[in-house]
Amino acid sequence: MAITRLKRKERRNLAKATDRLARIKQLTAKPIIKNIDIEAIKLEFIEKAAARAKAAEPKAEKPAKAVAKAETPAEATPETEA
């Protein structure tokens, strides 16, 4: 009597188990934290906040130069009357 093996189902089950183990491993992993300069990190946040505040300040508007161009007859467009 021959034995039929469900190869695709076996691969799926193995993949599920592998994914589950990898997910558990990732969730339980803790990064190694040592030799961190906390003062430097705080200073970095303060500098970034200052840069954002400086960028958010309204800029003083420069007075726009009003240059009136004299219209020459060649530039004037005649209106057509119907």
PyMOL Python script that loads the backbone (N, CA, C, O; Angstrom):
from pymol import cmd

cmd.read_pdbstr("""\
ATOM      1  N   MET A   1       0.841  -1.170   0.000  1.00  0.00           N
ATOM      2  CA  MET A   1       0.000   0.000   0.000  1.00  0.00           C
ATOM      3  C   MET A   1       0.902   1.255   0.000  1.00  0.00           C
ATOM      4  O   MET A   1       1.805   1.385   0.826  1.00  0.00           O
ATOM      5  N   ALA A   2       0.642   2.131  -0.909  1.00  0.00           N
ATOM      6  CA  ALA A   2       1.463   3.337  -1.073  1.00  0.00           C
ATOM      7  C   ALA A   2       1.025   4.424  -0.101  1.00  0.00           C
ATOM      8  O   ALA A   2      -0.146   4.514   0.269  1.00  0.00           O
ATOM      9  N   ILE A   3       1.993   5.251   0.306  1.00  0.00           N
ATOM     10  CA  ILE A   3       1.700   6.367   1.212  1.00  0.00           C
ATOM     11  C   ILE A   3       1.772   7.655   0.396  1.00  0.00           C
ATOM     12  O   ILE A   3       2.750   7.913  -0.305  1.00  0.00           O
ATOM     13  N   THR A   4       0.722   8.450   0.503  1.00  0.00           N
ATOM     14  CA  THR A   4       0.680   9.725  -0.202  1.00  0.00           C
ATOM     15  C   THR A   4       1.078  10.832   0.771  1.00  0.00           C
ATOM     16  O   THR A   4       0.482  10.985   1.838  1.00  0.00           O
ATOM     17  N   ARG A   5       2.080  11.587   0.388  1.00  0.00           N
ATOM     18  CA  ARG A   5       2.520  12.702   1.232  1.00  0.00           C
ATOM     19  C   ARG A   5       2.035  14.006   0.610  1.00  0.00           C
ATOM     20  O   ARG A   5       2.188  14.235  -0.590  1.00  0.00           O
ATOM     21  N   LEU A   6       1.460  14.837   1.433  1.00  0.00           N
ATOM     22  CA  LEU A   6       0.994  16.145   0.967  1.00  0.00           C
ATOM     23  C   LEU A   6       2.154  17.130   1.100  1.00  0.00           C
ATOM     24  O   LEU A   6       2.330  17.768   2.138  1.00  0.00           O
ATOM     25  N   LYS A   7       2.934  17.239   0.038  1.00  0.00           N
ATOM     26  CA  LYS A   7       4.175  18.018   0.104  1.00  0.00           C
ATOM     27  C   LYS A   7       3.916  19.515   0.249  1.00  0.00           C
ATOM     28  O   LYS A   7       4.605  20.198   1.007  1.00  0.00           O
ATOM     29  N   ARG A   8       2.921  20.023  -0.479  1.00  0.00           N
ATOM     30  CA  ARG A   8       2.641  21.449  -0.390  1.00  0.00           C
ATOM     31  C   ARG A   8       2.164  21.825   1.011  1.00  0.00           C
ATOM     32  O   ARG A   8       2.581  22.840   1.570  1.00  0.00           O
ATOM     33  N   LYS A   9       1.280  20.988   1.573  1.00  0.00           N
ATOM     34  CA  LYS A   9       0.778  21.261   2.914  1.00  0.00           C
ATOM     35  C   LYS A   9       1.924  21.210   3.933  1.00  0.00           C
ATOM     36  O   LYS A   9       1.967  22.009   4.868  1.00  0.00           O
ATOM     37  N   GLU A  10       2.828  20.285   3.747  1.00  0.00           N
ATOM     38  CA  GLU A  10       3.964  20.172   4.651  1.00  0.00           C
ATOM     39  C   GLU A  10       4.846  21.422   4.582  1.00  0.00           C
ATOM     40  O   GLU A  10       5.308  21.926   5.605  1.00  0.00           O
ATOM     41  N   ARG A  11       5.073  21.913   3.358  1.00  0.00           N
ATOM     42  CA  ARG A  11       5.871  23.134   3.187  1.00  0.00           C
ATOM     43  C   ARG A  11       5.192  24.330   3.854  1.00  0.00           C
ATOM     44  O   ARG A  11       5.847  25.150   4.497  1.00  0.00           O
ATOM     45  N   ARG A  12       3.853  24.418   3.688  1.00  0.00           N
ATOM     46  CA  ARG A  12       3.107  25.521   4.313  1.00  0.00           C
ATOM     47  C   ARG A  12       3.219  25.458   5.829  1.00  0.00           C
ATOM     48  O   ARG A  12       3.445  26.475   6.486  1.00  0.00           O
ATOM     49  N   ASN A  13       3.060  24.265   6.379  1.00  0.00           N
ATOM     50  CA  ASN A  13       3.143  24.113   7.835  1.00  0.00           C
ATOM     51  C   ASN A  13       4.536  24.465   8.353  1.00  0.00           C
ATOM     52  O   ASN A  13       4.674  25.118   9.387  1.00  0.00           O
ATOM     53  N   LEU A  14       5.558  24.032   7.633  1.00  0.00           N
ATOM     54  CA  LEU A  14       6.920  24.376   8.034  1.00  0.00           C
ATOM     55  C   LEU A  14       7.156  25.885   7.948  1.00  0.00           C
ATOM     56  O   LEU A  14       7.809  26.467   8.814  1.00  0.00           O
ATOM     57  N   ALA A  15       6.619  26.516   6.892  1.00  0.00           N
ATOM     58  CA  ALA A  15       6.785  27.964   6.720  1.00  0.00           C
ATOM     59  C   ALA A  15       6.073  28.714   7.843  1.00  0.00           C
ATOM     60  O   ALA A  15       6.602  29.695   8.364  1.00  0.00           O
ATOM     61  N   LYS A  16       4.869  28.256   8.221  1.00  0.00           N
ATOM     62  CA  LYS A  16       4.136  28.890   9.316  1.00  0.00           C
ATOM     63  C   LYS A  16       4.932  28.808  10.612  1.00  0.00           C
ATOM     64  O   LYS A  16       5.050  29.790  11.345  1.00  0.00           O
ATOM     65  N   ALA A  17       5.475  27.629  10.883  1.00  0.00           N
ATOM     66  CA  ALA A  17       6.238  27.439  12.116  1.00  0.00           C
ATOM     67  C   ALA A  17       7.487  28.319  12.119  1.00  0.00           C
ATOM     68  O   ALA A  17       7.819  28.923  13.138  1.00  0.00           O
ATOM     69  N   THR A  18       8.168  28.390  10.993  1.00  0.00           N
ATOM     70  CA  THR A  18       9.383  29.207  10.888  1.00  0.00           C
ATOM     71  C   THR A  18       9.051  30.685  11.079  1.00  0.00           C
ATOM     72  O   THR A  18       9.759  31.400  11.789  1.00  0.00           O
ATOM     73  N   ASP A  19       7.965  31.139  10.439  1.00  0.00           N
ATOM     74  CA  ASP A  19       7.546  32.537  10.577  1.00  0.00           C
ATOM     75  C   ASP A  19       7.180  32.850  12.027  1.00  0.00           C
ATOM     76  O   ASP A  19       7.521  33.911  12.550  1.00  0.00           O
ATOM     77  N   ARG A  20       6.482  31.914  12.663  1.00  0.00           N
ATOM     78  CA  ARG A  20       6.065  32.110  14.048  1.00  0.00           C
ATOM     79  C   ARG A  20       7.285  32.221  14.965  1.00  0.00           C
ATOM     80  O   ARG A  20       7.337  33.101  15.824  1.00  0.00           O
ATOM     81  N   LEU A  21       8.249  31.347  14.787  1.00  0.00           N
ATOM     82  CA  LEU A  21       9.460  31.400  15.603  1.00  0.00           C
ATOM     83  C   LEU A  21      10.240  32.693  15.365  1.00  0.00           C
ATOM     84  O   LEU A  21      10.761  33.294  16.304  1.00  0.00           O
ATOM     85  N   ALA A  22      10.314  33.111  14.108  1.00  0.00           N
ATOM     86  CA  ALA A  22      11.034  34.351  13.789  1.00  0.00           C
ATOM     87  C   ALA A  22      10.330  35.549  14.419  1.00  0.00           C
ATOM     88  O   ALA A  22      10.986  36.453  14.936  1.00  0.00           O
ATOM     89  N   ARG A  23       8.996  35.558  14.380  1.00  0.00           N
ATOM     90  CA  ARG A  23       8.229  36.657  14.960  1.00  0.00           C
ATOM     91  C   ARG A  23       8.429  36.710  16.478  1.00  0.00           C
ATOM     92  O   ARG A  23       8.607  37.789  17.043  1.00  0.00           O
ATOM     93  N   ILE A  24       8.400  35.558  17.129  1.00  0.00           N
ATOM     94  CA  ILE A  24       8.612  35.502  18.573  1.00  0.00           C
ATOM     95  C   ILE A  24      10.018  35.982  18.925  1.00  0.00           C
ATOM     96  O   ILE A  24      10.206  36.732  19.883  1.00  0.00           O
ATOM     97  N   LYS A  25      10.992  35.544  18.148  1.00  0.00           N
ATOM     98  CA  LYS A  25      12.377  35.936  18.383  1.00  0.00           C
ATOM     99  C   LYS A  25      12.548  37.448  18.238  1.00  0.00           C
ATOM    100  O   LYS A  25      13.265  38.076  19.016  1.00  0.00           O
ATOM    101  N   GLN A  26      11.886  38.023  17.240  1.00  0.00           N
ATOM    102  CA  GLN A  26      11.985  39.457  16.994  1.00  0.00           C
ATOM    103  C   GLN A  26      11.317  40.252  18.116  1.00  0.00           C
ATOM    104  O   GLN A  26      11.838  41.283  18.541  1.00  0.00           O
ATOM    105  N   LEU A  27      10.164  39.775  18.598  1.00  0.00           N
ATOM    106  CA  LEU A  27       9.440  40.495  19.637  1.00  0.00           C
ATOM    107  C   LEU A  27      10.150  40.435  20.990  1.00  0.00           C
ATOM    108  O   LEU A  27      10.050  41.370  21.785  1.00  0.00           O
ATOM    109  N   THR A  28      10.856  39.354  21.250  1.00  0.00           N
ATOM    110  CA  THR A  28      11.519  39.207  22.546  1.00  0.00           C
ATOM    111  C   THR A  28      12.944  39.744  22.548  1.00  0.00           C
ATOM    112  O   THR A  28      13.567  39.828  23.606  1.00  0.00           O
ATOM    113  N   ALA A  29      13.463  40.103  21.396  1.00  0.00           N
ATOM    114  CA  ALA A  29      14.838  40.597  21.312  1.00  0.00           C
ATOM    115  C   ALA A  29      14.929  41.988  21.943  1.00  0.00           C
ATOM    116  O   ALA A  29      14.042  42.824  21.775  1.00  0.00           O
ATOM    117  N   LYS A  30      16.008  42.209  22.660  1.00  0.00           N
ATOM    118  CA  LYS A  30      16.256  43.522  23.256  1.00  0.00           C
ATOM    119  C   LYS A  30      17.555  44.068  22.678  1.00  0.00           C
ATOM    120  O   LYS A  30      18.560  43.360  22.625  1.00  0.00           O
ATOM    121  N   PRO A  31      17.538  45.304  22.251  1.00  0.00           N
ATOM    122  CA  PRO A  31      18.776  45.877  21.731  1.00  0.00           C
ATOM    123  C   PRO A  31      19.776  46.115  22.859  1.00  0.00           C
ATOM    124  O   PRO A  31      19.383  46.418  23.986  1.00  0.00           O
ATOM    125  N   ILE A  32      21.035  45.981  22.566  1.00  0.00           N
ATOM    126  CA  ILE A  32      22.085  46.219  23.551  1.00  0.00           C
ATOM    127  C   ILE A  32      22.358  47.711  23.585  1.00  0.00           C
ATOM    128  O   ILE A  32      22.736  48.313  22.580  1.00  0.00           O
ATOM    129  N   ILE A  33      22.163  48.294  24.750  1.00  0.00           N
ATOM    130  CA  ILE A  33      22.366  49.732  24.902  1.00  0.00           C
ATOM    131  C   ILE A  33      23.494  49.950  25.901  1.00  0.00           C
ATOM    132  O   ILE A  33      23.363  49.632  27.083  1.00  0.00           O
ATOM    133  N   LYS A  34      24.583  50.486  25.420  1.00  0.00           N
ATOM    134  CA  LYS A  34      25.669  50.840  26.320  1.00  0.00           C
ATOM    135  C   LYS A  34      26.502  51.949  25.691  1.00  0.00           C
ATOM    136  O   LYS A  34      26.499  52.142  24.475  1.00  0.00           O
ATOM    137  N   ASN A  35      27.198  52.655  26.531  1.00  0.00           N
ATOM    138  CA  ASN A  35      28.074  53.756  26.118  1.00  0.00           C
ATOM    139  C   ASN A  35      27.303  54.838  25.348  1.00  0.00           C
ATOM    140  O   ASN A  35      27.750  55.301  24.299  1.00  0.00           O
ATOM    141  N   ILE A  36      26.154  55.227  25.875  1.00  0.00           N
ATOM    142  CA  ILE A  36      25.364  56.263  25.239  1.00  0.00           C
ATOM    143  C   ILE A  36      25.564  57.567  26.000  1.00  0.00           C
ATOM    144  O   ILE A  36      25.465  57.606  27.227  1.00  0.00           O
ATOM    145  N   ASP A  37      25.844  58.629  25.261  1.00  0.00           N
ATOM    146  CA  ASP A  37      26.013  59.941  25.867  1.00  0.00           C
ATOM    147  C   ASP A  37      24.655  60.635  25.875  1.00  0.00           C
ATOM    148  O   ASP A  37      24.229  61.204  24.870  1.00  0.00           O
ATOM    149  N   ILE A  38      23.984  60.581  27.020  1.00  0.00           N
ATOM    150  CA  ILE A  38      22.633  61.129  27.126  1.00  0.00           C
ATOM    151  C   ILE A  38      22.636  62.634  26.935  1.00  0.00           C
ATOM    152  O   ILE A  38      21.718  63.179  26.323  1.00  0.00           O
ATOM    153  N   GLU A  39      23.639  63.308  27.443  1.00  0.00           N
ATOM    154  CA  GLU A  39      23.721  64.764  27.316  1.00  0.00           C
ATOM    155  C   GLU A  39      23.830  65.183  25.846  1.00  0.00           C
ATOM    156  O   GLU A  39      23.245  66.190  25.445  1.00  0.00           O
ATOM    157  N   ALA A  40      24.565  64.429  25.053  1.00  0.00           N
ATOM    158  CA  ALA A  40      24.701  64.745  23.628  1.00  0.00           C
ATOM    159  C   ALA A  40      23.359  64.571  22.916  1.00  0.00           C
ATOM    160  O   ALA A  40      23.014  65.358  22.034  1.00  0.00           O
ATOM    161  N   ILE A  41      22.620  63.561  23.291  1.00  0.00           N
ATOM    162  CA  ILE A  41      21.304  63.336  22.676  1.00  0.00           C
ATOM    163  C   ILE A  41      20.350  64.461  23.043  1.00  0.00           C
ATOM    164  O   ILE A  41      19.612  64.954  22.189  1.00  0.00           O
ATOM    165  N   LYS A  42      20.360  64.873  24.311  1.00  0.00           N
ATOM    166  CA  LYS A  42      19.501  65.983  24.736  1.00  0.00           C
ATOM    167  C   LYS A  42      19.851  67.250  23.973  1.00  0.00           C
ATOM    168  O   LYS A  42      18.966  67.984  23.535  1.00  0.00           O
ATOM    169  N   LEU A  43      21.148  67.504  23.815  1.00  0.00           N
ATOM    170  CA  LEU A  43      21.606  68.689  23.089  1.00  0.00           C
ATOM    171  C   LEU A  43      21.146  68.647  21.634  1.00  0.00           C
ATOM    172  O   LEU A  43      20.759  69.667  21.063  1.00  0.00           O
ATOM    173  N   GLU A  44      21.193  67.464  21.050  1.00  0.00           N
ATOM    174  CA  GLU A  44      20.750  67.303  19.664  1.00  0.00           C
ATOM    175  C   GLU A  44      19.269  67.641  19.518  1.00  0.00           C
ATOM    176  O   GLU A  44      18.883  68.297  18.551  1.00  0.00           O
ATOM    177  N   PHE A  45      18.428  67.201  20.467  1.00  0.00           N
ATOM    178  CA  PHE A  45      17.000  67.523  20.422  1.00  0.00           C
ATOM    179  C   PHE A  45      16.774  69.019  20.578  1.00  0.00           C
ATOM    180  O   PHE A  45      15.915  69.590  19.906  1.00  0.00           O
ATOM    181  N   ILE A  46      17.535  69.653  21.454  1.00  0.00           N
ATOM    182  CA  ILE A  46      17.390  71.096  21.657  1.00  0.00           C
ATOM    183  C   ILE A  46      17.765  71.852  20.388  1.00  0.00           C
ATOM    184  O   ILE A  46      17.081  72.804  20.010  1.00  0.00           O
ATOM    185  N   GLU A  47      18.844  71.439  19.726  1.00  0.00           N
ATOM    186  CA  GLU A  47      19.262  72.093  18.484  1.00  0.00           C
ATOM    187  C   GLU A  47      18.214  71.938  17.396  1.00  0.00           C
ATOM    188  O   GLU A  47      17.928  72.888  16.668  1.00  0.00           O
ATOM    189  N   LYS A  48      17.635  70.738  17.279  1.00  0.00           N
ATOM    190  CA  LYS A  48      16.602  70.520  16.266  1.00  0.00           C
ATOM    191  C   LYS A  48      15.367  71.372  16.540  1.00  0.00           C
ATOM    192  O   LYS A  48      14.774  71.923  15.613  1.00  0.00           O
ATOM    193  N   ALA A  49      14.978  71.482  17.816  1.00  0.00           N
ATOM    194  CA  ALA A  49      13.825  72.295  18.184  1.00  0.00           C
ATOM    195  C   ALA A  49      14.078  73.760  17.855  1.00  0.00           C
ATOM    196  O   ALA A  49      13.182  74.456  17.377  1.00  0.00           O
ATOM    197  N   ALA A  50      15.293  74.228  18.110  1.00  0.00           N
ATOM    198  CA  ALA A  50      15.644  75.616  17.806  1.00  0.00           C
ATOM    199  C   ALA A  50      15.611  75.871  16.302  1.00  0.00           C
ATOM    200  O   ALA A  50      15.163  76.926  15.854  1.00  0.00           O
ATOM    201  N   ALA A  51      16.086  74.904  15.531  1.00  0.00           N
ATOM    202  CA  ALA A  51      16.068  75.055  14.069  1.00  0.00           C
ATOM    203  C   ALA A  51      14.639  75.103  13.550  1.00  0.00           C
ATOM    204  O   ALA A  51      14.323  75.884  12.653  1.00  0.00           O
ATOM    205  N   ARG A  52      13.764  74.255  14.126  1.00  0.00           N
ATOM    206  CA  ARG A  52      12.355  74.267  13.702  1.00  0.00           C
ATOM    207  C   ARG A  52      11.692  75.581  14.080  1.00  0.00           C
ATOM    208  O   ARG A  52      10.897  76.116  13.307  1.00  0.00           O
ATOM    209  N   ALA A  53      12.006  76.111  15.261  1.00  0.00           N
ATOM    210  CA  ALA A  53      11.415  77.367  15.700  1.00  0.00           C
ATOM    211  C   ALA A  53      11.879  78.510  14.803  1.00  0.00           C
ATOM    212  O   ALA A  53      11.108  79.409  14.469  1.00  0.00           O
ATOM    213  N   LYS A  54      13.148  78.457  14.422  1.00  0.00           N
ATOM    214  CA  LYS A  54      13.689  79.503  13.545  1.00  0.00           C
ATOM    215  C   LYS A  54      13.024  79.443  12.173  1.00  0.00           C
ATOM    216  O   LYS A  54      12.735  80.482  11.579  1.00  0.00           O
ATOM    217  N   ALA A  55      12.784  78.252  11.673  1.00  0.00           N
ATOM    218  CA  ALA A  55      12.151  78.099  10.364  1.00  0.00           C
ATOM    219  C   ALA A  55      10.687  78.506  10.405  1.00  0.00           C
ATOM    220  O   ALA A  55      10.136  78.936   9.392  1.00  0.00           O
ATOM    221  N   ALA A  56      10.051  78.375  11.566  1.00  0.00           N
ATOM    222  CA  ALA A  56       8.623  78.692  11.681  1.00  0.00           C
ATOM    223  C   ALA A  56       8.366  80.183  11.863  1.00  0.00           C
ATOM    224  O   ALA A  56       7.233  80.634  11.697  1.00  0.00           O
ATOM    225  N   GLU A  57       9.398  80.955  12.202  1.00  0.00           N
ATOM    226  CA  GLU A  57       9.217  82.393  12.388  1.00  0.00           C
ATOM    227  C   GLU A  57       8.786  83.045  11.084  1.00  0.00           C
ATOM    228  O   GLU A  57       9.304  82.707  10.019  1.00  0.00           O
ATOM    229  N   PRO A  58       7.839  83.979  11.159  1.00  0.00           N
ATOM    230  CA  PRO A  58       7.446  84.678   9.931  1.00  0.00           C
ATOM    231  C   PRO A  58       8.590  85.568   9.459  1.00  0.00           C
ATOM    232  O   PRO A  58       9.188  86.306  10.242  1.00  0.00           O
ATOM    233  N   LYS A  59       8.872  85.486   8.197  1.00  0.00           N
ATOM    234  CA  LYS A  59       9.970  86.271   7.637  1.00  0.00           C
ATOM    235  C   LYS A  59       9.491  87.696   7.352  1.00  0.00           C
ATOM    236  O   LYS A  59       8.348  87.903   6.944  1.00  0.00           O
ATOM    237  N   ALA A  60      10.368  88.668   7.568  1.00  0.00           N
ATOM    238  CA  ALA A  60      10.039  90.054   7.290  1.00  0.00           C
ATOM    239  C   ALA A  60       9.921  90.231   5.781  1.00  0.00           C
ATOM    240  O   ALA A  60      10.818  89.868   5.021  1.00  0.00           O
ATOM    241  N   GLU A  61       8.814  90.786   5.380  1.00  0.00           N
ATOM    242  CA  GLU A  61       8.590  90.952   3.944  1.00  0.00           C
ATOM    243  C   GLU A  61       9.343  92.175   3.440  1.00  0.00           C
ATOM    244  O   GLU A  61       9.335  93.235   4.065  1.00  0.00           O
ATOM    245  N   LYS A  62       9.982  92.003   2.311  1.00  0.00           N
ATOM    246  CA  LYS A  62      10.696  93.110   1.694  1.00  0.00           C
ATOM    247  C   LYS A  62       9.687  93.904   0.867  1.00  0.00           C
ATOM    248  O   LYS A  62       8.801  93.321   0.241  1.00  0.00           O
ATOM    249  N   PRO A  63       9.817  95.229   0.862  1.00  0.00           N
ATOM    250  CA  PRO A  63       8.880  96.011   0.056  1.00  0.00           C
ATOM    251  C   PRO A  63       9.082  95.691  -1.431  1.00  0.00           C
ATOM    252  O   PRO A  63      10.199  95.706  -1.947  1.00  0.00           O
ATOM    253  N   ALA A  64       7.990  95.411  -2.078  1.00  0.00           N
ATOM    254  CA  ALA A  64       8.049  95.063  -3.493  1.00  0.00           C
ATOM    255  C   ALA A  64       8.313  96.325  -4.307  1.00  0.00           C
ATOM    256  O   ALA A  64       7.714  97.375  -4.078  1.00  0.00           O
ATOM    257  N   LYS A  65       9.204  96.191  -5.240  1.00  0.00           N
ATOM    258  CA  LYS A  65       9.513  97.328  -6.099  1.00  0.00           C
ATOM    259  C   LYS A  65       8.426  97.433  -7.152  1.00  0.00           C
ATOM    260  O   LYS A  65       8.169  96.489  -7.899  1.00  0.00           O
ATOM    261  N   ALA A  66       7.799  98.583  -7.198  1.00  0.00           N
ATOM    262  CA  ALA A  66       6.746  98.814  -8.171  1.00  0.00           C
ATOM    263  C   ALA A  66       7.386  99.458  -9.399  1.00  0.00           C
ATOM    264  O   ALA A  66       7.739 100.637  -9.403  1.00  0.00           O
ATOM    265  N   VAL A  67       7.515  98.662 -10.405  1.00  0.00           N
ATOM    266  CA  VAL A  67       8.112  99.156 -11.636  1.00  0.00           C
ATOM    267  C   VAL A  67       6.996  99.262 -12.659  1.00  0.00           C
ATOM    268  O   VAL A  67       6.418  98.260 -13.078  1.00  0.00           O
ATOM    269  N   ALA A  68       6.705 100.483 -13.050  1.00  0.00           N
ATOM    270  CA  ALA A  68       5.655 100.707 -14.038  1.00  0.00           C
ATOM    271  C   ALA A  68       6.308 100.776 -15.400  1.00  0.00           C
ATOM    272  O   ALA A  68       7.158 101.626 -15.664  1.00  0.00           O
ATOM    273  N   LYS A  69       5.893  99.869 -16.256  1.00  0.00           N
ATOM    274  CA  LYS A  69       6.434  99.868 -17.611  1.00  0.00           C
ATOM    275  C   LYS A  69       5.555 100.733 -18.497  1.00  0.00           C
ATOM    276  O   LYS A  69       4.329 100.624 -18.492  1.00  0.00           O
ATOM    277  N   ALA A  70       6.199 101.570 -19.234  1.00  0.00           N
ATOM    278  CA  ALA A  70       5.444 102.378 -20.189  1.00  0.00           C
ATOM    279  C   ALA A  70       5.074 101.484 -21.357  1.00  0.00           C
ATOM    280  O   ALA A  70       5.923 100.801 -21.930  1.00  0.00           O
ATOM    281  N   GLU A  71       3.827 101.498 -21.693  1.00  0.00           N
ATOM    282  CA  GLU A  71       3.360 100.628 -22.767  1.00  0.00           C
ATOM    283  C   GLU A  71       3.622 101.303 -24.105  1.00  0.00           C
ATOM    284  O   GLU A  71       3.190 102.430 -24.348  1.00  0.00           O
ATOM    285  N   THR A  72       4.329 100.601 -24.953  1.00  0.00           N
ATOM    286  CA  THR A  72       4.634 101.157 -26.268  1.00  0.00           C
ATOM    287  C   THR A  72       3.501 100.773 -27.215  1.00  0.00           C
ATOM    288  O   THR A  72       2.781  99.811 -26.949  1.00  0.00           O
ATOM    289  N   PRO A  73       3.331 101.494 -28.296  1.00  0.00           N
ATOM    290  CA  PRO A  73       2.251 101.178 -29.237  1.00  0.00           C
ATOM    291  C   PRO A  73       2.386  99.771 -29.823  1.00  0.00           C
ATOM    292  O   PRO A  73       1.376  99.163 -30.177  1.00  0.00           O
ATOM    293  N   ALA A  74       3.595  99.244 -29.934  1.00  0.00           N
ATOM    294  CA  ALA A  74       3.780  97.914 -30.493  1.00  0.00           C
ATOM    295  C   ALA A  74       3.270  96.846 -29.522  1.00  0.00           C
ATOM    296  O   ALA A  74       2.785  95.794 -29.939  1.00  0.00           O
ATOM    297  N   GLU A  75       3.388  97.134 -28.214  1.00  0.00           N
ATOM    298  CA  GLU A  75       2.944  96.164 -27.216  1.00  0.00           C
ATOM    299  C   GLU A  75       1.454  96.230 -26.976  1.00  0.00           C
ATOM    300  O   GLU A  75       0.859  95.265 -26.497  1.00  0.00           O
ATOM    301  N   ALA A  76       0.833  97.375 -27.308  1.00  0.00           N
ATOM    302  CA  ALA A  76      -0.593  97.535 -27.069  1.00  0.00           C
ATOM    303  C   ALA A  76      -1.369  96.611 -27.996  1.00  0.00           C
ATOM    304  O   ALA A  76      -1.081  96.525 -29.190  1.00  0.00           O
ATOM    305  N   THR A  77      -2.329  95.942 -27.448  1.00  0.00           N
ATOM    306  CA  THR A  77      -3.127  95.049 -28.274  1.00  0.00           C
ATOM    307  C   THR A  77      -4.464  95.707 -28.564  1.00  0.00           C
ATOM    308  O   THR A  77      -5.217  96.021 -27.643  1.00  0.00           O
ATOM    309  N   PRO A  78      -4.754  95.911 -29.804  1.00  0.00           N
ATOM    310  CA  PRO A  78      -6.044  96.568 -30.119  1.00  0.00           C
ATOM    311  C   PRO A  78      -7.186  95.580 -29.904  1.00  0.00           C
ATOM    312  O   PRO A  78      -7.098  94.400 -30.244  1.00  0.00           O
ATOM    313  N   GLU A  79      -8.237  96.103 -29.338  1.00  0.00           N
ATOM    314  CA  GLU A  79      -9.416  95.265 -29.120  1.00  0.00           C
ATOM    315  C   GLU A  79     -10.229  95.235 -30.400  1.00  0.00           C
ATOM    316  O   GLU A  79     -10.425  96.261 -31.052  1.00  0.00           O
ATOM    317  N   THR A  80     -10.687  94.080 -30.742  1.00  0.00           N
ATOM    318  CA  THR A  80     -11.499  93.959 -31.969  1.00  0.00           C
ATOM    319  C   THR A  80     -12.938  94.194 -31.628  1.00  0.00           C
ATOM    320  O   THR A  80     -13.462  93.661 -30.650  1.00  0.00           O
ATOM    321  N   GLU A  81     -13.571  94.997 -32.442  1.00  0.00           N
ATOM    322  CA  GLU A  81     -14.986  95.301 -32.225  1.00  0.00           C
ATOM    323  C   GLU A  81     -15.797  94.577 -33.286  1.00  0.00           C
ATOM    324  O   GLU A  81     -15.452  94.579 -34.468  1.00  0.00           O
ATOM    325  N   ALA A  82     -16.858  93.972 -32.847  1.00  0.00           N
ATOM    326  CA  ALA A  82     -17.683  93.219 -33.794  1.00  0.00           C
ATOM    327  C   ALA A  82     -18.866  94.024 -34.244  1.00  0.00           C
ATOM    328  O   ALA A  82     -19.670  93.546 -35.044  1.00  0.00           O
TER     329      ALA A  82
END
""", "prot")
cmd.dss("prot")
cmd.show_as("cartoon", "prot")
cmd.util.cbc("prot")
cmd.orient("prot")
